[in-house]
Amino acid sequence: MSTLRADAGGLPHGSLGWLHDLARRLGTWIYRPFLRVRLHHPERIPPDGPVVLVANHSAFVDGPLLFGMFGRRVVFLVKAEMFAGPLTFLLPALGQIPVRRDVVDRRPLTAALGVLRDGGMVGVFPEGTRGTGDVAAVRRGAAWLARAGAAPLLPVAVRGTRRPDGARRRFRPRVDVLVGEPLPPPSAPGRDGLTAATEDVAAALRTLVRELETPREGQQSGRYDRPERE
């Protein structure tokens, strides 16, 4: 289990920075034979400093896809069930933090807070598990991290990774990743402050998802290199 301390560069103590960076670089191209990815508004990604990234979660590939997309290290809170087999050792080495959904355990949030205080980026999928991409049930964890770590909240919407029910297997489907405007770190105290910040980021995610669901033929929303930046 990760601890509060973080290595230089915004990774949990015990992770391997060189391995994280290698995996992140591989992640910028390894999906290309399978997906046509477009990243919209990458200029909104803070290049440094603490950031809490909050994304919707539709398919297993969302996490690995986002891992290599932002031009900087990202530490994700990952469900503990993923830490099995070879991933038992690989995911901690990459700096990823296990989260158990069936027990109350503050250690993952404490480890993530250590990353933020070291100037790192922490990624949260507030839906907790894969679903249809509905972001109505955003949890307070992301808001707590942002407030405690004085970190902006960066909403990110992903569309196209989940195959519709009953649809045939798709050949290189288009996947859109839309980065929203960063929200300032929550400052209001108490549970009400966390609730308000949670509602703000949930509303931002819903807006981004709706934007991706709107046909955008010919629309330009940024420039795309790695992956393709439209």
C-alpha positions in Angstrom: 0.0 0.0 0.0 1.3 3.5 -0.8 2.1 5.9 2.0 1.9 9.6 2.5 5.5 10.3 1.4 6.0 11.0 -2.3 9.2 10.7 -4.3 10.5 13.7 -6.2 8.3 14.2 -9.3 4.9 13.7 -7.7 4.8 9.9 -7.4 3.9 7.8 -4.3 6.8 6.5 -2.2 8.1 3.2 -3.6 7.1 3.7 -7.2 9.7 3.8 -10.0 9.8 7.1 -11.8 11.7 5.8 -14.8 9.2 3.0 -15.3 6.3 5.4 -14.9 7.8 7.6 -17.6 8.5 4.7 -19.9 5.0 3.4 -19.6 3.6 6.9 -20.1 5.6 7.3 -23.3 4.5 3.9 -24.6 0.9 4.9 -23.8 1.1 7.8 -26.3 1.2 5.5 -29.3 0.4 1.9 -28.2 -3.4 2.4 -28.7 -3.1 3.8 -32.2 -3.6 0.5 -34.1 -6.9 0.1 -32.3 -8.4 3.6 -31.7 -8.6 7.0 -33.5 -8.1 9.3 -30.5 -8.7 13.1 -30.6 -7.7 15.2 -27.7 -9.5 18.5 -27.5 -8.2 21.6 -25.7 -4.9 20.2 -24.3 -3.8 23.7 -23.6 -6.2 23.6 -20.6 -4.0 21.0 -18.8 -1.9 22.8 -16.1 1.8 22.0 -17.0 2.9 21.7 -13.4 1.7 22.0 -9.8 -0.9 20.0 -8.0 -4.0 19.0 -10.1 -7.0 16.7 -9.4 -8.1 15.2 -12.7 -11.7 14.0 -12.6 -13.0 11.9 -15.6 -16.0 9.9 -16.5 -15.5 6.2 -16.8 -17.2 4.1 -19.6 -14.7 1.3 -20.4 -11.6 -0.4 -19.1 -9.4 1.4 -21.6 -10.2 4.8 -20.2 -7.6 4.7 -17.5 -4.7 3.4 -19.6 -5.6 5.8 -22.4 -5.5 8.9 -20.2 -2.4 7.7 -18.4 -0.2 8.7 -21.3 -2.1 11.6 -22.7 -1.4 14.7 -20.6 2.3 15.3 -21.0 3.0 14.8 -17.3 2.9 12.1 -14.6 -0.5 11.1 -13.5 -1.3 8.9 -10.4 -4.7 7.3 -10.6 -6.8 5.9 -7.8 -7.5 2.4 -9.1 -9.9 -0.2 -7.7 -8.0 -2.8 -5.6 -9.4 -5.7 -7.7 -7.0 -4.7 -10.5 -4.0 -5.4 -8.3 -3.8 -9.1 -9.1 -1.4 -11.3 -10.9 1.5 -9.4 -12.6 -0.4 -6.1 -11.9 0.1 -6.7 -8.2 3.7 -5.5 -8.6 3.4 -3.4 -11.8 0.7 -1.0 -10.8 2.4 0.2 -7.5 5.7 0.4 -9.4 3.9 2.8 -11.9 2.7 4.8 -8.9 -1.0 3.8 -9.1 -2.9 3.7 -5.8 -5.3 0.9 -4.9 -8.8 1.7 -3.5 -11.1 -0.8 -1.9 -14.7 0.0 -2.5 -16.1 -2.3 0.2 -14.3 -0.8 3.2 -13.7 2.7 4.7 -9.9 3.3 4.2 -8.3 6.7 4.3 -4.9 5.5 3.2 -5.5 5.9 -0.5 -6.6 9.5 0.0 -3.7 10.1 2.3 -1.3 8.7 -0.4 -2.9 10.8 -3.1 -2.7 13.9 -0.9 1.0 13.3 -0.5 1.3 13.3 -4.3 -0.5 16.6 -4.6 1.6 18.2 -1.9 4.6 17.1 -4.0 3.2 19.0 -7.0 1.8 16.0 -8.8 -1.4 15.2 -10.6 -4.0 12.7 -9.2 -6.6 11.1 -11.4 -10.0 10.1 -10.1 -12.9 8.3 -11.8 -15.7 9.3 -9.4 -18.2 6.8 -10.8 -16.0 4.1 -9.1 -16.6 1.5 -11.8 -17.3 1.3 -15.5 -20.8 2.3 -16.5 -22.5 4.3 -19.2 -20.6 7.5 -18.5 -23.3 9.0 -16.2 -21.6 11.5 -13.9 -24.5 12.2 -11.7 -23.1 10.4 -8.7 -19.7 12.1 -8.4 -18.3 11.4 -4.9 -16.7 13.9 -2.5 -13.3 12.3 -2.6 -12.1 14.4 -5.5 -13.3 17.6 -3.9 -11.7 16.7 -0.5 -8.3 16.1 -2.3 -8.5 19.3 -4.2 -9.3 21.3 -1.0 -6.7 19.6 1.2 -4.1 19.7 -1.5 -4.9 23.3 -2.7 -5.3 21.8 -6.2 -7.5 22.8 -9.1 -10.1 20.3 -10.3 -9.6 19.4 -14.0 -12.8 17.8 -15.6 -12.1 15.5 -18.5 -14.8 13.7 -20.6 -14.1 10.6 -22.7 -16.5 9.3 -25.4 -16.2 6.4 -27.8 -14.3 3.8 -25.7 -17.5 1.9 -24.8 -19.1 -0.2 -27.5 -22.9 0.3 -27.4 -24.9 -2.7 -26.2 -25.7 -5.1 -29.1 -23.3 -3.3 -31.5 -20.8 -5.2 -33.6 -17.1 -5.0 -32.9 -15.8 -1.7 -34.3 -12.7 -1.2 -36.3 -10.5 1.7 -34.9 -13.4 3.6 -33.4 -13.1 7.3 -32.9 -12.5 8.3 -29.3 -12.8 11.9 -28.1 -11.2 13.3 -25.0 -12.3 16.7 -24.1 -10.5 18.7 -21.4 -12.5 21.3 -19.5 -11.5 24.5 -17.9 -9.8 23.9 -14.6 -12.0 24.8 -11.6 -10.3 26.6 -8.7 -9.4 24.7 -5.5 -12.4 24.5 -3.2 -12.1 26.9 -0.3 -15.4 26.7 1.5 -15.1 24.8 4.8 -17.0 21.8 6.1 -19.1 19.2 4.4 -21.2 21.9 2.7 -18.1 23.2 1.0 -17.3 19.7 -0.3 -20.8 19.2 -1.5 -20.8 22.5 -3.4 -17.4 21.7 -5.1 -18.6 18.2 -5.9 -21.7 19.6 -7.6 -19.6 22.1 -9.6 -17.3 19.4 -11.0 -20.2 17.1 -11.7 -21.9 19.9 -13.6 -18.7 20.6 -15.6 -18.4 16.9 -16.5 -22.0 16.7 -17.6 -21.5 19.8 -19.8 -18.4 18.2 -21.4 -20.2 14.9 -22.0 -23.1 16.7 -23.7 -20.6 18.6 -25.9 -19.1 15.4 -27.0 -22.5 13.8 -27.7 -23.3 16.8 -30.0 -22.3 16.2 -33.7 -19.2 18.3 -34.4 -18.6 17.8 -38.1 -16.0 20.2 -39.2 -15.6 21.7 -35.7 -12.0 22.5 -34.6 -11.3 22.4 -30.9 -7.5 22.6 -30.6 -4.6 21.2 -32.4 -3.6 17.5 -32.1 -0.2 15.7 -32.2 0.1 13.1 -29.6 -2.4 11.7 -29.9 -4.1 13.6 -32.7 -5.1 17.0 -31.5 -8.0 18.5 -33.4 
